[in-house]
């Protein structure tokens, strides 16, 4: 059995990485760098992380976060394969998503193959109002996907930005 100090040391020495695994996003959030820094650059520069690149990453990191800074991870065509690889290697995987353009069957498959980690859903305020900032988001559909993930036993978080329209 590990001592408290050994547990603390192990926790503090974990290896984490935050990845932007794609370059695509269907949302048009006004303050996103896609709408500011890259406003006149189309397509937005970048590429999808490959399966072979992800396999290297999981060998070196314990916690992998796919939190798009200029993309949404659901648009990497290999995301479900990444999920399977992370599960096979017993890695902790976090998926941050706000886009809602994948079909329900895609979410079911992704959730069904998920191992350790969390799904973090960016839905600002009540689902029917979330599109006011996250333009092109179907907040009600994404809320249902968040509930589905929870019902399947996955860890989920509801992340939202507070605005005048949703502060109460």
Backbone torsions as a table, in degrees:
resi	resn	phi	psi	omega
1	UNK	NA	137.2	-179.5
2	UNK	-79.1	142.9	174.7
3	UNK	-71.8	167.0	176.9
4	UNK	-58.6	-41.5	-179.3
5	UNK	-65.2	-40.3	178.1
6	UNK	-63.6	-39.5	177.4
7	UNK	-65.0	-41.4	177.8
8	UNK	-64.2	-45.8	179.4
9	UNK	-60.5	-43.5	179.4
10	UNK	-62.1	-43.0	179.9
11	UNK	-62.9	-45.3	-177.1
12	UNK	-72.7	-20.2	-178.5
13	UNK	-98.4	12.2	177.7
14	UNK	-64.8	152.9	178.8
15	UNK	-105.6	119.5	-177.6
16	UNK	-116.1	151.7	172.0
17	UNK	-145.9	144.2	175.4
18	UNK	-114.4	123.0	-175.0
19	UNK	-117.4	142.5	167.3
20	UNK	-103.1	98.6	-167.5
21	UNK	-88.8	2.9	179.0
22	UNK	-146.7	-174.1	175.8
23	UNK	-130.9	6.0	-175.2
24	UNK	-109.6	148.0	171.5
25	UNK	-156.8	141.0	-179.7
26	UNK	-90.9	-9.5	-177.4
27	UNK	-86.9	158.8	178.7
28	UNK	-129.4	55.7	179.8
29	UNK	-64.0	125.4	-172.1
30	UNK	-55.4	-35.3	-177.1
31	UNK	-94.9	1.3	178.5
32	UNK	-67.9	146.8	179.1
33	UNK	-62.1	-20.9	174.8
34	UNK	-63.0	-32.1	-177.0
35	UNK	-96.7	-12.5	-179.0
36	UNK	-112.4	-73.6	-176.0
37	UNK	-63.3	-36.0	-175.4
38	UNK	-109.7	19.8	-174.0
39	UNK	-53.3	-41.6	-177.4
40	UNK	-102.6	11.5	179.6
41	UNK	-110.5	107.1	178.5
42	UNK	-131.1	129.3	-3.2
43	UNK	-73.9	161.4	176.8
44	UNK	-62.1	135.0	-177.1
45	UNK	-65.4	153.1	177.0
46	UNK	133.3	-176.0	178.6
47	UNK	-155.8	171.6	178.1
48	UNK	-82.0	140.3	172.1
49	UNK	-65.5	136.4	-178.5
50	UNK	-88.1	164.2	177.5
51	UNK	-62.4	-43.0	-179.3
52	UNK	-64.1	-37.6	176.9
53	UNK	-66.1	-41.4	179.4
54	UNK	-64.0	-38.4	179.2
55	UNK	-61.5	-35.8	176.4
56	UNK	-67.6	-44.1	-177.9
57	UNK	-60.0	-44.2	-177.0
58	UNK	-67.1	-19.0	176.4
59	UNK	-75.9	-18.3	-174.8
60	UNK	-113.5	-13.7	-175.4
61	UNK	-126.8	144.1	-180.0
62	UNK	-89.6	-35.4	-178.4
63	UNK	-123.5	122.1	-177.7
64	UNK	-119.3	120.9	177.5
65	UNK	-109.4	128.4	174.6
66	UNK	-106.3	90.5	-175.2
67	UNK	-124.7	95.1	-176.3
68	UNK	-60.1	131.7	173.6
69	UNK	-93.4	-35.5	174.6
70	UNK	-127.9	15.3	-179.7
71	UNK	-148.1	178.1	171.5
72	UNK	-121.9	130.3	-174.9
73	UNK	-57.5	-25.8	-177.2
74	UNK	-65.3	-14.2	-178.6
75	UNK	-89.9	-3.7	171.0
76	UNK	-75.6	123.0	-176.3
77	UNK	-64.9	-10.8	-178.2
78	UNK	-103.7	7.3	-172.6
79	UNK	-56.9	-43.5	-179.2
80	UNK	-64.4	-36.3	175.3
81	UNK	-65.2	-40.5	176.4
82	UNK	-59.1	-42.6	179.3
83	UNK	-59.5	-45.1	179.8
84	UNK	-63.5	-42.7	-179.6
85	UNK	-64.0	-46.3	179.9
86	UNK	-61.1	-40.8	179.0
87	UNK	-64.6	-45.0	-180.0
88	UNK	-60.6	-36.5	-178.8
89	UNK	-90.4	2.5	179.8
90	UNK	57.6	40.8	178.1
91	UNK	-94.6	154.3	178.6
92	UNK	-89.3	118.6	-175.4
93	UNK	-119.1	128.7	175.1
94	UNK	-111.9	130.1	177.1
95	UNK	-116.6	115.8	176.9
96	UNK	-100.0	121.8	-178.2
97	UNK	-139.6	147.2	174.4
98	UNK	-133.8	-16.1	178.5
99	UNK	-75.7	154.3	-175.3
100	UNK	-131.1	17.6	-170.2
101	UNK	-86.4	0.3	175.9
102	UNK	-83.7	149.9	177.4
103	UNK	-70.7	158.0	-179.3
104	UNK	-54.7	-41.2	-179.4
105	UNK	-59.7	-34.9	178.3
106	UNK	-63.9	-46.6	179.2
107	UNK	-61.2	-43.4	178.8
108	UNK	-57.3	-44.9	-179.7
109	UNK	-65.4	-43.6	179.2
110	UNK	-61.9	-46.5	-178.8
111	UNK	-66.6	-39.3	-178.4
112	UNK	-64.3	-30.2	-178.5
113	UNK	-94.4	-2.1	-173.7
114	UNK	-74.2	143.2	177.6
115	UNK	-106.4	-115.2	-178.7
116	UNK	-88.5	142.9	176.6
117	UNK	133.1	-162.2	-175.3
118	UNK	-138.6	151.6	167.1
119	UNK	-107.2	126.1	-179.6
120	UNK	-113.8	118.1	-175.0
121	UNK	-104.5	122.3	177.7
122	UNK	-88.1	94.4	178.7
123	UNK	-128.8	110.7	-172.3
124	UNK	-85.2	105.3	179.7
125	UNK	77.9	-151.7	179.1
126	UNK	-65.5	140.9	-175.2
127	UNK	-52.6	-36.7	-178.0
128	UNK	-72.3	-11.9	-179.9
129	UNK	-108.4	-8.0	-172.3
130	UNK	-60.2	-29.5	-178.5
131	UNK	-67.0	-11.9	-179.1
132	UNK	-63.0	-33.8	173.7
133	UNK	-103.8	-47.4	-178.7
134	UNK	-85.9	76.2	-175.3
135	UNK	-59.3	132.3	-177.7
136	UNK	84.5	3.6	177.2
137	UNK	-86.2	137.5	169.9
138	UNK	-97.0	88.5	-175.3
139	UNK	-62.0	-34.5	179.9
140	UNK	-68.2	-41.5	176.8
141	UNK	-64.3	-45.6	-177.8
142	UNK	-64.7	-35.9	175.8
143	UNK	-61.7	-41.7	177.5
144	UNK	-63.0	-38.1	178.5
145	UNK	-67.6	-37.0	176.8
146	UNK	-63.6	-43.0	178.4
147	UNK	-66.0	-38.6	177.7
148	UNK	-60.7	-45.7	179.4
149	UNK	-60.3	-43.2	178.8
150	UNK	-63.9	-43.6	179.2
151	UNK	-62.8	-27.1	178.9
152	UNK	-84.5	3.1	176.2
153	UNK	90.4	8.9	179.1
154	UNK	-83.3	154.2	174.3
155	UNK	-80.6	127.3	178.5
156	UNK	-129.7	153.4	173.1
157	UNK	-130.3	144.5	174.6
158	UNK	-103.9	109.2	-179.8
159	UNK	-103.8	132.0	176.8
160	UNK	-146.8	154.5	175.8
161	UNK	-96.6	134.2	179.9
162	UNK	-85.7	125.8	176.3
163	UNK	-125.0	172.2	177.0
164	UNK	-56.0	-39.5	-175.1
165	UNK	-73.9	-14.5	-177.1
166	UNK	-128.1	9.9	-173.8
167	UNK	-70.2	-20.6	179.3
168	UNK	-107.8	NA	NA
